[in-house]
């Protein structure tokens, strides 16, 4: 066994390193024993004995250690969940980015191939257009030459037909002379044999004699010439007819060829234009894909770097947690052992006296149990029991019981068979895991895409419904405001008319009042002026102490008040006129502003109504899309439910099962080595 002091020292060092992240482990067992010794030495005249005090202290330490261990487990469980979730999310993001990169690279490759193909096709079309245009130009030139030749030939043949017909007519009328004969010899296209016969005919004098006695001889001589001329006439007419027929056929063939070449040129130009546009669009798509590829690669690399850092950090924290948990378990075990030792004996203040006997009793029981088995078998049973408890493996725990009771050879065979069975289970589970991962990944991607689509459509529908409701509310509010504006203008007009009528009357009354007050003032002033003068000239009667001059004091007040009233009426007139002018200006400004505002609101109502109609149409389309997408999502969810029984972990993950199986196999292999007498570390 290791020294407890060393263990405590190691634990303190580990706590110091992990202090910023984890709670500090409880006090060491050695320290608690020193505190207990101090309490035993210092406890005097107390109801609780020093040993009981030490037990209470250690119980407190035990509870604190268990509590801190549990809190640390809860804390690390949350941290590990975060690590796993974050790693899963980043792994998924990296996988999606890799798939996106493959897709974008495929798009770029296809775009490059399409651009190369379109470039070649455009070049071929340019060449075809050039060939077609050259063929059309050449055919037009040939046709022109053929037509010119036909016109010349047709002219010659027509002249020949006319000449032979004229000559036959002259000969028959016996009017054929030397001039007509010379003209006849100039007919083109005449066969040389026929030309010689005509020359022979024309060279004889009889050919020109028209005398009656020789009429019979003339007819005999000219009969052969007429026959020749008639044959020539028919020949020339046939050649002219054939020339006209050939001209018609050539013209028709040219028109067909010209139309075909023109159509080919037009079609090729249209194809070239379409392919040029397609090439430009493909080039733009390629540029967009390259930009997206760069962004995706950057995002993937950033996620990979983050995942690597996260994995390293989480692995480090996991190792720290395992070490701390082991240390805490050892501490709890040590405290429990100490409590058990102190509590089990007849405590007399000398615990070290009872500890050796307890150890010896335990050793004697082990020796008694192992007498009938080999030492290695005992070691294997103990080792498997320990590993079964450590790994929480029912397989190893059950095997430990079998090893303790079965014969040596059966134990080895049992362990080997179990190793083979565990390896076979591992292979089968790995194959099942691969198929499940593929199906679950595909299904998860489908569910995610459809869920996002459904959520997006729900969001879009909610936004459209909210927008339509908002637009309807705004239209209603604007309509109410327009109505209120009309009512306000009508009310303001009514108030303005009443106010104007009242102000006009007030001004009129103020003017009339000023005139009346002026008259009253004048009457009073004249009276008191005269009364004061007249009374002052009379002899005062004895009965009065002073002369009476009227109510001069009161009159002064009355006159003053009348003057004030007069000025008030004057001010009333002035202020009323000013108020009228201001009210009229305010009214006109109010009407003008209201008209402008009303026009703006009416246009706003029209715009919002149009927008509401558009969004209502979009809402119908979104609801149709949502129904279709929801069906696809429901189908994916049903398939996921079918996959869950065989592919989704129930409590223990695949990695945990693989790790536990690996440790079970290693434990079994270690047990075989123990049975074979090999030393283990």
LINQUI-V515263 format. One record per residue. N is the residue number from 1. RES is the residue in three letters. BURIAL is # if it has 24 or more other C-alpha atoms within 12 Angstrom, else .. D_FIRST is the distance of its C-alpha to the first C-alpha in whole Angstrom. Layout:
n | res | burial | d_first
N | RES | BURIAL | D_FIRST
N | RES | BURIAL | D_FIRST
//
This chain:
n | res | burial | d_first
1 | UNK | . | 0
2 | UNK | . | 4
3 | UNK | . | 7
4 | UNK | . | 9
5 | UNK | . | 12
6 | UNK | . | 11
7 | UNK | . | 11
8 | UNK | # | 14
9 | UNK | . | 15
10 | UNK | . | 15
11 | UNK | # | 16
12 | UNK | . | 19
13 | UNK | . | 20
14 | UNK | # | 20
15 | UNK | # | 22
16 | UNK | . | 24
17 | UNK | . | 25
18 | UNK | . | 26
19 | UNK | . | 28
20 | UNK | . | 31
21 | UNK | . | 30
22 | UNK | # | 28
23 | UNK | # | 27
24 | UNK | # | 25
25 | UNK | # | 21
26 | UNK | # | 21
27 | UNK | # | 20
28 | UNK | # | 17
29 | UNK | # | 15
30 | UNK | . | 15
31 | UNK | . | 19
32 | UNK | # | 20
33 | UNK | # | 18
34 | UNK | . | 21
35 | UNK | # | 23
36 | UNK | # | 23
37 | UNK | . | 23
38 | UNK | . | 26
39 | UNK | # | 28
40 | UNK | # | 28
41 | UNK | . | 29
42 | UNK | . | 32
43 | UNK | . | 33
44 | UNK | . | 36
45 | UNK | . | 39
46 | UNK | . | 37
47 | UNK | . | 37
48 | UNK | . | 34
49 | UNK | . | 31
50 | UNK | # | 29
51 | UNK | # | 26
52 | UNK | # | 28
53 | UNK | # | 28
54 | UNK | # | 24
55 | UNK | # | 24
56 | UNK | # | 27
57 | UNK | # | 25
58 | UNK | # | 22
59 | UNK | # | 24
60 | UNK | . | 26
61 | UNK | # | 23
62 | UNK | # | 21
63 | UNK | . | 25
64 | UNK | # | 25
65 | UNK | # | 22
66 | UNK | # | 23
67 | UNK | . | 27
68 | UNK | # | 25
69 | UNK | # | 23
70 | UNK | . | 26
71 | UNK | . | 29
72 | UNK | # | 27
73 | UNK | # | 27
74 | UNK | . | 31
75 | UNK | . | 31
76 | UNK | # | 30
77 | UNK | . | 32
78 | UNK | . | 35
79 | UNK | . | 34
80 | UNK | # | 33
81 | UNK | . | 36
82 | UNK | . | 38
83 | UNK | # | 37
84 | UNK | . | 37
85 | UNK | . | 41
86 | UNK | . | 42
87 | UNK | # | 40
88 | UNK | . | 42
89 | UNK | . | 45
90 | UNK | # | 45
91 | UNK | # | 45
92 | UNK | # | 48
93 | UNK | # | 50
94 | UNK | # | 49
95 | UNK | # | 50
96 | UNK | # | 53
97 | UNK | # | 54
98 | UNK | # | 53
99 | UNK | . | 56
100 | UNK | # | 58
101 | UNK | # | 58
102 | UNK | . | 59
103 | UNK | . | 62
104 | UNK | # | 63
105 | UNK | # | 63
106 | UNK | . | 65
107 | UNK | # | 67
108 | UNK | # | 68
109 | UNK | . | 68
110 | UNK | . | 71
111 | UNK | # | 72
112 | UNK | # | 73
113 | UNK | . | 74
114 | UNK | # | 76
115 | UNK | # | 78
116 | UNK | . | 78
117 | UNK | . | 80
118 | UNK | # | 82
119 | UNK | # | 83
120 | UNK | . | 84
121 | UNK | # | 86
122 | UNK | # | 88
123 | UNK | . | 89
124 | UNK | . | 90
125 | UNK | # | 92
126 | UNK | # | 94
127 | UNK | . | 95
128 | UNK | . | 96
129 | UNK | # | 98
130 | UNK | . | 100
131 | UNK | . | 101
132 | UNK | # | 102
133 | UNK | # | 104
134 | UNK | . | 105
135 | UNK | # | 107
136 | UNK | # | 108
137 | UNK | . | 110
138 | UNK | . | 111
139 | UNK | # | 112
140 | UNK | # | 114
141 | UNK | . | 116
142 | UNK | . | 117
143 | UNK | # | 118
144 | UNK | . | 120
145 | UNK | . | 122
146 | UNK | # | 123
147 | UNK | . | 124
148 | UNK | . | 126
149 | UNK | . | 127
150 | UNK | # | 128
151 | UNK | . | 130
152 | UNK | . | 132
153 | UNK | # | 133
154 | UNK | # | 134
155 | UNK | . | 136
156 | UNK | # | 138
157 | UNK | # | 138
158 | UNK | # | 139
159 | UNK | # | 142
160 | UNK | # | 143
161 | UNK | # | 143
162 | UNK | # | 146
163 | UNK | # | 148
164 | UNK | # | 148
165 | UNK | # | 149
166 | UNK | # | 151
167 | UNK | # | 153
168 | UNK | # | 153
169 | UNK | . | 155
170 | UNK | # | 158
171 | UNK | # | 158
172 | UNK | # | 159
173 | UNK | . | 161
174 | UNK | # | 163
175 | UNK | . | 162
176 | UNK | # | 160
177 | UNK | # | 161
178 | UNK | # | 160
179 | UNK | . | 157
180 | UNK | # | 156
181 | UNK | # | 155
182 | UNK | . | 154
183 | UNK | . | 151
184 | UNK | # | 150
185 | UNK | # | 149
186 | UNK | . | 147
187 | UNK | # | 145
188 | UNK | # | 141
189 | UNK | # | 139
190 | UNK | # | 143
191 | UNK | . | 143
192 | UNK | . | 145
193 | UNK | . | 147
194 | UNK | # | 148
195 | UNK | # | 148
196 | UNK | . | 151
197 | UNK | # | 153
198 | UNK | # | 153
199 | UNK | . | 154
200 | UNK | . | 157
201 | UNK | # | 158
202 | UNK | # | 158
203 | UNK | . | 160
204 | UNK | . | 163
205 | UNK | . | 166
206 | UNK | # | 166
207 | UNK | # | 163
208 | UNK | # | 164
209 | UNK | # | 168
210 | UNK | . | 168
211 | UNK | . | 172
212 | UNK | . | 173
213 | UNK | . | 175
214 | UNK | . | 171
215 | UNK | . | 169
216 | UNK | . | 169
217 | UNK | . | 168
218 | UNK | # | 165
219 | UNK | # | 164
220 | UNK | . | 163
221 | UNK | # | 162
222 | UNK | # | 159
223 | UNK | . | 158
224 | UNK | . | 156
225 | UNK | # | 155
226 | UNK | # | 154
227 | UNK | # | 152
228 | UNK | # | 150
229 | UNK | # | 149
230 | UNK | # | 148
231 | UNK | . | 146
232 | UNK | # | 145
233 | UNK | # | 145
234 | UNK | . | 143
235 | UNK | . | 140
236 | UNK | # | 140
237 | UNK | # | 139
238 | UNK | . | 136
239 | UNK | # | 135
240 | UNK | # | 135
241 | UNK | . | 133
242 | UNK | . | 131
243 | UNK | # | 130
244 | UNK | # | 129
245 | UNK | . | 127
246 | UNK | . | 125
247 | UNK | # | 125
248 | UNK | . | 124
249 | UNK | . | 121
250 | UNK | # | 120
251 | UNK | # | 120
252 | UNK | . | 118
253 | UNK | . | 115
254 | UNK | # | 115
255 | UNK | . | 114
256 | UNK | . | 111
257 | UNK | . | 110
258 | UNK | # | 110
259 | UNK | . | 108
260 | UNK | . | 106
261 | UNK | # | 105
262 | UNK | # | 105
263 | UNK | . | 103
264 | UNK | # | 100
265 | UNK | # | 100
266 | UNK | . | 100
267 | UNK | . | 97
268 | UNK | # | 95
269 | UNK | # | 95
270 | UNK | . | 94
271 | UNK | # | 91
272 | UNK | # | 90
273 | UNK | . | 90
274 | UNK | . | 88
275 | UNK | # | 86
276 | UNK | # | 86
277 | UNK | . | 85
278 | UNK | . | 82
279 | UNK | # | 81
280 | UNK | . | 81
281 | UNK | . | 79
282 | UNK | # | 76
283 | UNK | # | 76
284 | UNK | . | 75
285 | UNK | # | 73
286 | UNK | # | 71
287 | UNK | . | 71
288 | UNK | . | 69
289 | UNK | # | 67
290 | UNK | # | 66
291 | UNK | . | 65
292 | UNK | # | 63
293 | UNK | # | 61
294 | UNK | . | 60
295 | UNK | . | 59
296 | UNK | # | 57
297 | UNK | # | 55
298 | UNK | . | 55
299 | UNK | . | 53
300 | UNK | # | 51
301 | UNK | . | 50
302 | UNK | . | 49
303 | UNK | # | 47
304 | UNK | # | 45
305 | UNK | . | 44
306 | UNK | . | 43
307 | UNK | # | 41
308 | UNK | . | 39
309 | UNK | . | 38
310 | UNK | # | 38
311 | UNK | # | 35
312 | UNK | . | 33
313 | UNK | . | 33
314 | UNK | # | 32
315 | UNK | . | 30
316 | UNK | . | 28
317 | UNK | # | 28
318 | UNK | # | 26
319 | UNK | . | 24
320 | UNK | # | 23
321 | UNK | # | 23
322 | UNK | . | 21
323 | UNK | # | 18
324 | UNK | # | 19
325 | UNK | # | 19
326 | UNK | . | 16
327 | UNK | # | 15
328 | UNK | # | 17
329 | UNK | # | 16
330 | UNK | # | 12
331 | UNK | # | 14
332 | UNK | # | 16
333 | UNK | . | 14
334 | UNK | # | 12
335 | UNK | # | 16
336 | UNK | # | 17
337 | UNK | . | 14
338 | UNK | # | 15
339 | UNK | # | 19
340 | UNK | . | 19
341 | UNK | # | 17
342 | UNK | # | 20
343 | UNK | # | 23
344 | UNK | . | 22
345 | UNK | . | 23
346 | UNK | . | 26
347 | UNK | . | 26
348 | UNK | . | 27
349 | UNK | . | 25
350 | UNK | . | 23
351 | UNK | # | 20
352 | UNK | . | 17
353 | UNK | . | 20
354 | UNK | . | 19
355 | UNK | . | 15
356 | UNK | . | 15
357 | UNK | . | 18
358 | UNK | . | 17
359 | UNK | . | 14
360 | UNK | . | 16
361 | UNK | . | 18
362 | UNK | . | 16
363 | UNK | . | 15
364 | UNK | . | 19
365 | UNK | . | 20
366 | UNK | . | 18
367 | UNK | . | 20
368 | UNK | . | 23
369 | UNK | . | 23
370 | UNK | . | 22
371 | UNK | . | 24
372 | UNK | . | 27
373 | UNK | . | 25
374 | UNK | # | 24
375 | UNK | . | 20
376 | UNK | # | 20
377 | UNK | # | 22
378 | UNK | # | 20
379 | UNK | # | 17
380 | UNK | # | 20
381 | UNK | # | 20
382 | UNK | # | 17
383 | UNK | # | 16
384 | UNK | # | 20
385 | UNK | # | 19
386 | UNK | # | 16
387 | UNK | # | 19
388 | UNK | # | 21
389 | UNK | . | 20
390 | UNK | . | 19
391 | UNK | # | 22
392 | UNK | . | 24
393 | UNK | # | 26
394 | UNK | . | 28
395 | UNK | # | 28
396 | UNK | # | 25
397 | UNK | # | 24
398 | UNK | . | 28
399 | UNK | # | 27
400 | UNK | # | 24
401 | UNK | . | 26
402 | UNK | # | 28
403 | UNK | # | 26
404 | UNK | # | 25
405 | UNK | . | 28
406 | UNK | . | 30
407 | UNK | . | 31
408 | UNK | # | 29
409 | UNK | . | 32
410 | UNK | . | 33
411 | UNK | # | 29
412 | UNK | # | 30
413 | UNK | . | 33
414 | UNK | # | 32
415 | UNK | # | 29
416 | UNK | # | 32
417 | UNK | . | 34
418 | UNK | # | 32
419 | UNK | # | 31
420 | UNK | . | 35
421 | UNK | . | 36
422 | UNK | # | 34
423 | UNK | . | 35
424 | UNK | . | 39
425 | UNK | . | 38
426 | UNK | # | 37
427 | UNK | . | 40
428 | UNK | . | 42
429 | UNK | # | 40
430 | UNK | . | 41
431 | UNK | . | 45
432 | UNK | . | 45
433 | UNK | # | 43
434 | UNK | . | 46
435 | UNK | . | 49
436 | UNK | # | 47
437 | UNK | . | 47
438 | UNK | . | 50
439 | UNK | # | 52
440 | UNK | # | 50
441 | UNK | # | 50
442 | UNK | . | 54
443 | UNK | # | 54
444 | UNK | # | 52
445 | UNK | # | 55
446 | UNK | # | 58
447 | UNK | # | 57
448 | UNK | # | 56
449 | UNK | . | 59
450 | UNK | # | 61
451 | UNK | # | 59
452 | UNK | . | 60
453 | UNK | # | 64
454 | UNK | # | 64
455 | UNK | . | 62
456 | UNK | . | 65
457 | UNK | # | 68
458 | UNK | # | 67
459 | UNK | . | 67
460 | UNK | # | 70
461 | UNK | # | 71
462 | UNK | . | 70
463 | UNK | . | 71
464 | UNK | # | 75
465 | UNK | # | 75
466 | UNK | . | 74
467 | UNK | # | 77
468 | UNK | # | 79
469 | UNK | . | 79
470 | UNK | . | 79
471 | UNK | # | 82
472 | UNK | # | 84
473 | UNK | . | 83
474 | UNK | # | 84
475 | UNK | # | 87
476 | UNK | . | 88
477 | UNK | . | 87
478 | UNK | # | 90
479 | UNK | # | 92
480 | UNK | . | 92
481 | UNK | # | 92
482 | UNK | # | 95
483 | UNK | . | 97
484 | UNK | . | 96
485 | UNK | # | 98
486 | UNK | . | 101
487 | UNK | . | 101
488 | UNK | . | 100
489 | UNK | # | 103
490 | UNK | . | 105
491 | UNK | . | 104
492 | UNK | # | 105
493 | UNK | . | 108
494 | UNK | . | 109
495 | UNK | . | 108
496 | UNK | # | 110
497 | UNK | . | 113
498 | UNK | . | 113
499 | UNK | # | 112
500 | UNK | # | 115
501 | UNK | . | 117
502 | UNK | . | 116
503 | UNK | # | 116
504 | UNK | # | 120
505 | UNK | . | 121
506 | UNK | # | 119
507 | UNK | # | 121
508 | UNK | . | 124
509 | UNK | . | 124
510 | UNK | # | 123
511 | UNK | # | 126
512 | UNK | . | 128
513 | UNK | # | 127
514 | UNK | # | 127
515 | UNK | . | 131
516 | UNK | . | 131
517 | UNK | # | 129
518 | UNK | . | 131
519 | UNK | . | 134
520 | UNK | . | 133
521 | UNK | # | 133
522 | UNK | . | 136
523 | UNK | . | 138
524 | UNK | # | 136
525 | UNK | # | 136
526 | UNK | . | 140
527 | UNK | . | 141
528 | UNK | # | 139
529 | UNK | . | 140
530 | UNK | . | 144
531 | UNK | . | 143
532 | UNK | . | 142
533 | UNK | . | 145
534 | UNK | . | 148
535 | UNK | . | 146
536 | UNK | . | 146
537 | UNK | . | 150
538 | UNK | . | 151
539 | UNK | . | 152
540 | UNK | . | 150
541 | UNK | . | 151
542 | UNK | . | 150
543 | UNK | . | 148
544 | UNK | . | 145
545 | UNK | . | 144
546 | UNK | . | 143
547 | UNK | . | 144
548 | UNK | . | 142
549 | UNK | . | 141
550 | UNK | . | 139
551 | UNK | . | 135
552 | UNK | . | 135
553 | UNK | . | 131
554 | UNK | . | 130
555 | UNK | # | 132
556 | UNK | . | 130
557 | UNK | . | 127
558 | UNK | . | 128
559 | UNK | # | 129
560 | UNK | . | 126
561 | UNK | . | 124
562 | UNK | # | 126
563 | UNK | # | 126
564 | UNK | . | 122
565 | UNK | . | 122
566 | UNK | # | 124
567 | UNK | . | 122
568 | UNK | . | 119
569 | UNK | # | 121
570 | UNK | # | 121
571 | UNK | . | 117
572 | UNK | # | 117
573 | UNK | # | 119
574 | UNK | . | 117
575 | UNK | . | 114
576 | UNK | # | 115
577 | UNK | # | 116
578 | UNK | . | 113
579 | UNK | # | 111
580 | UNK | # | 113
581 | UNK | . | 112
582 | UNK | . | 108
583 | UNK | # | 108
584 | UNK | # | 110
585 | UNK | . | 108
586 | UNK | . | 104
587 | UNK | # | 106
588 | UNK | . | 107
589 | UNK | . | 103
590 | UNK | # | 101
591 | UNK | # | 103
592 | UNK | . | 103
593 | UNK | . | 99
594 | UNK | # | 99
595 | UNK | . | 100
596 | UNK | . | 98
597 | UNK | . | 95
598 | UNK | # | 96
599 | UNK | . | 97
600 | UNK | . | 94
601 | UNK | # | 92
602 | UNK | # | 94
603 | UNK | . | 93
604 | UNK | # | 90
605 | UNK | # | 90
606 | UNK | . | 92
607 | UNK | . | 89
608 | UNK | # | 86
609 | UNK | # | 88
610 | UNK | . | 88
611 | UNK | . | 84
612 | UNK | # | 84
613 | UNK | . | 86
614 | UNK | . | 84
615 | UNK | # | 80
616 | UNK | # | 81
617 | UNK | . | 82
618 | UNK | . | 79
619 | UNK | # | 77
620 | UNK | . | 79
621 | UNK | . | 77
622 | UNK | # | 74
623 | UNK | # | 74
624 | UNK | . | 75
625 | UNK | . | 72
626 | UNK | # | 70
627 | UNK | . | 71
628 | UNK | . | 70
629 | UNK | # | 67
630 | UNK | # | 66
631 | UNK | . | 67
632 | UNK | . | 65
633 | UNK | # | 62
634 | UNK | . | 62
635 | UNK | . | 62
636 | UNK | # | 59
637 | UNK | # | 57
638 | UNK | . | 58
639 | UNK | . | 57
640 | UNK | # | 53
641 | UNK | . | 53
642 | UNK | . | 54
643 | UNK | # | 51
644 | UNK | . | 48
645 | UNK | . | 48
646 | UNK | . | 47
647 | UNK | # | 46
648 | UNK | . | 44
649 | UNK | . | 41
650 | UNK | . | 40
651 | UNK | . | 37
652 | UNK | . | 35
653 | UNK | . | 36
654 | UNK | . | 36
655 | UNK | . | 34
656 | UNK | . | 31
657 | UNK | # | 32
658 | UNK | . | 32
659 | UNK | . | 29
660 | UNK | # | 27
661 | UNK | # | 29
662 | UNK | . | 28
663 | UNK | # | 24
664 | UNK | # | 25
665 | UNK | # | 27
666 | UNK | # | 24
667 | UNK | # | 22
668 | UNK | # | 25
669 | UNK | # | 25
670 | UNK | # | 21
671 | UNK | # | 22
672 | UNK | # | 25
673 | UNK | . | 23
674 | UNK | # | 20
675 | UNK | # | 24
676 | UNK | . | 25
677 | UNK | . | 22
678 | UNK | . | 21
679 | UNK | . | 18
680 | UNK | . | 16
681 | UNK | . | 14
//
